[in-house]
């Protein structure tokens, strides 16, 4: 029987103390040396990534993790299997909606510098009346722009929505945009509000683009200039906005929903919602900046601005924010372009972070990406303790007897390793899901040998034997499970079916 585990998923900048990525070493640290636990953690992540690629839905992965000053960056697979193009430190990825949290930093900076306030009616910065930008006397505020709570009847004005659809289809790969910020401001006069601003979360691109426009007004600079100043301030030299042609040779080739090469997710507006590209080392600097710097804009930009009691879509300055029972406060962001899926997660209370990028966007790839994201985060939550079963996973598959002996030897060190039937049971189901039924049976039997009174384990073993078409042994184990737990309705149902 599968254990139900609820894992906090959030479906993510240089430290002012500096960071350098050594080309030949994926390990980086602000400490002296890399300890055994962190090396073991990285080994587990390597295994997770490689096993994910074996499923065949993802071409390549780029992963970075941070824990208490130690950093690991690694690439897996090939961007394009036909050409054999491999991802590396110079590969630029479209980070799509992760662009929004850079704007969130700029907005937080503007609040701290008293250029704007969160309660400002946005019409203060728009030329013209815009009497329609209110609902029952409540206007749209800057805080609403930053939390996707504008109250608009439609997510985007009709013409902008049409342009975005043509972007997704690749029309603007070789054609100039016929839509810009002036068009949006004109269309904004025709939109309707059907709910009070600040009450309902509805993800959109209009709010971030208006926020970029307001920042231009208060600083009397283009949004691109403001962003580039911030990127230079935190030494992100390989993060860009709208530089597709200049760095085209470095852009990661990616594959969309149909498996074909995906067009770029270009943006006709200022770039507050999407349009940035970055490398894995630069995003890692961004992650370190969040975890190591004392810059006040970090605390401001990640504080709770909107709490959604219904769906849990809590927001900071365009960050997804929350609190986990084990990891404490966290905030993150995902980005989905036509062919790139990326995510960054920051847990300041537990002092860890992670970045995960792939260059595919099919439904199967998205599922694999989400599962991998969850698994990596689970290991980071448990760290510095190490999941011994995950560490020995490949050994269990290649030489079960040797791995079993090693497992029994190492599990004695309970101060360093996490072990036990629940970890073995979870691994057994991973093997079932990858159609390695014989291996799963071995793992379930090992778990039972160490926890003979666990009804759930006999249920798991019974399921594995049933999948292996060994009904006799399946029946024996389901009966044992029901004997130990008379409330096991699943076992009772299977026994009834097998003995009919």
Secondary structure, DSSP 8 states (H G I E B T S, - for coil): ---------------TT-----TT--EEESSSS--HHHHHHHHHHHHHHHHHHHTSS-SEEEEEEEETTEEEEEEEE-SBTTTTB---TT-BEE-GGGHHHHHHHHHHHHHHTTS--TT-BGGGGSSS--TTSEETTEE-BHHHHHHT---BSSSS-HHHHHHHHHHHHTGGGSS--S--HHHHHHHGGG--B-S-TTSS----SHHHHHHHHHHHHHHTS-HHHHHHHHHHHTT-TT-EES-TTTTGGGB---B-TTSSB------SS-SSSS-EEE-HHHHHHHHHHHHH---HHHHHHTS--B--TTT---BSSSSEEEEETTTEEEEEEEEE-SS-EEEEEEETTTTEEEEEEESB-SHHHHHHHHHHHHHHHHHHHHTTSEEHHHHTHHHHHH-HHHHHHHHHHHTT-TTTEE-SHHHHHHHHHHHHHTT-HHHHHHHHHHHHHH-TT-HHHHHHHHHHHHHTT-HHHHHHHHHHHHHH-TT-HHHHHHHHHHH-
